[in-house]
Amino acid sequence: MGKYDVIVVGGGPAGAVAARECARWGLETVLLEKEFLPRPKICAGAISAAAMNLLDVPIPPEIIEARCSVFHGFYGARQITIELEQDFLVLVSRDIFDFWLVSLAQASGAEVKQGEKVIAVDPGAGGVTVRTSGRVYTARVVIGADGVYSTVARAVRKPFFKKDLAFCVCSEIGTVERDVPWQEGVEVYYGLTPVGYRWIFPKRNRVSTGLGVWPSCTKTVRAAFLDFLQEKGLVVDRRIRGGHIPLGGISRPAVNDGIILAGDAAGFADPFTGEGIRYAIVSGRLAAAAAVSLLSRSVPPNRQNLGVYERNCYHSFGADLKAALFISRLFQYFPRVLLGMFFNSREPFAESLQILQGHTDYRQLYRWLLWHTPGLLRRSI
Ligand SMILES: Cc1cc2nc3c(=O)[nH]c(=O)nc-3n(C[C@H](O)[C@H](O)[C@H](O)COP(=O)(O)OP(=O)(O)OC[C@H]3O[C@@H](n4cnc5c(N)ncnc54)[C@H](O)[C@@H]3O)c2cc1C
């Protein structure tokens, strides 16, 4: 039986960052990952400037496939283009990016065990017991960073309601020639029912394209995506894959005795854009900080004492995800009015891109919208 201070379950951004921080602070840490790394990951691979700023090590240039400072938004016949002076996101391949983050954790002293699927987690008086397909481990704290279909979360909260999940399909496609080069920037197409968008993001020799909707509506999504590809003259040459994104901004428990959830496992993703990597990184770091703070002072990591993590998450980004959820609901209930407003002026999109750059947040966007709504409505009418 392996005994550790901290067991981190999952080698995505939340788990890799949490394991690195715990190991750096001298805790005996093991990261359990069910796959062998680098492993494929269903994701567009867009990392916002705000997410990059959370990393204290710059992403190596060879991992970055494209940098974007130009946004093209489309809604029916309407189009808006915004060029910023600085990049608001970069594009990566998630298998390589996540592998890099895990190697940083390993270099800081975290042990990494691959091909170890966690099947059960039991909090107990003497610590938390973690069972994998072949072994049993114990730790004083377990950080569950095992994604949207988390096993660790079963020991903390009820499963996500279907209505609180978005569903996305995506694929990477070898590009065809066209007048406007694909590397020009990101293209986002609005006007879907239920609320959602389609995207084309540039990559090194390919494009990442996909479609996401909320609430999760798996039946029609694939057909709508194929229609979109046909319209854009893109031909699928790799598998179309799909996955869920939990809507952030909803209050859910994220801790139990000896257990902390981070990233998608905790439901921390942006309900407006679907961005999850940023919140995985920040919550992974906060989870490690909570574990280090309690264990280094020999304070029992029970549910009550770990409440500090929930409060820190709320202050750091949770209150803002609530504002994002409110804005998303406005789009869900009044799609034409909101899209009409967004496409009648460059300003709302320019404000939204500032959020990806980390210069502003959804609470400010909400205040901005309230203040400007009469003018924007007049223009859109
Ligand atoms: C189609 C799609 C496109 C997306 N595009 C973007 C985007 O462009 N930008 C963005 O910011 N976000 C995007 N997201 C969201 C983003 O992928 C997630 O929010 C992010 O990966 C969450 O990170 P995480 O570390 O919490 O979990 P994950 O990245 O999901 O990592 C979880 C890890 O845990 C492992 N694991 C799972 N179960 C177990 C187990 N039982 N035992 C051991 N290991 C386990 C998994 O193998 C995985 O490595 C997208 C999501 C989808 C579905």
The ligand as an ORCA input file, in Angstrom:
! r2SCAN-3c Opt
* xyz 0 1
  C     -14.787     19.735    -27.483
  C     -14.167     20.547    -26.370
  C     -13.360     21.632    -26.686
  C     -12.773     22.403    -25.656
  N     -11.975     23.450    -26.010
  C     -11.398     24.199    -25.033
  C     -10.520     25.249    -25.378
  O     -10.216     25.490    -26.549
  N      -9.975     25.993    -24.373
  C     -10.256     25.741    -23.052
  O      -9.764     26.466    -22.168
  N     -11.072     24.714    -22.696
  C     -11.631     23.929    -23.648
  N     -12.428     22.877    -23.302
  C     -12.596     22.564    -21.865
  C     -11.309     21.920    -21.332
  O     -10.950     20.823    -22.151
  C     -11.468     21.454    -19.897
  O     -12.134     22.441    -19.152
  C     -10.108     21.171    -19.249
  O      -9.457     20.125    -19.928
  C     -10.273     20.798    -17.776
  O      -9.022     20.420    -17.261
  P      -8.952     19.378    -16.050
  O      -7.509     19.257    -15.704
  O      -9.925     19.742    -15.015
  O      -9.482     17.994    -16.651
  P      -8.996     17.172    -17.902
  O      -8.185     17.987    -18.807
  O     -10.218     16.509    -18.440
  O      -8.017     16.073    -17.297
  C      -8.520     15.010    -16.521
  C      -7.474     13.910    -16.505
  O      -7.885     12.901    -15.585
  C      -7.699     11.622    -16.155
  N      -8.670     10.729    -15.508
  C     -10.024     10.721    -15.681
  N     -10.579      9.780    -14.909
  C      -9.563      9.191    -14.215
  C      -9.514      8.147    -13.246
  N     -10.625      7.524    -12.845
  N      -8.303      7.801    -12.750
  C      -7.165      8.435    -13.153
  N      -7.159      9.415    -14.079
  C      -8.350      9.803    -14.596
  C      -7.957     11.840    -17.634
  O      -7.360     10.840    -18.438
  C      -7.325     13.228    -17.854
  O      -5.974     13.136    -18.187
  C     -13.024     22.082    -24.294
  C     -13.823     20.974    -23.980
  C     -14.398     20.213    -24.997
  C     -15.269     19.037    -24.636
*
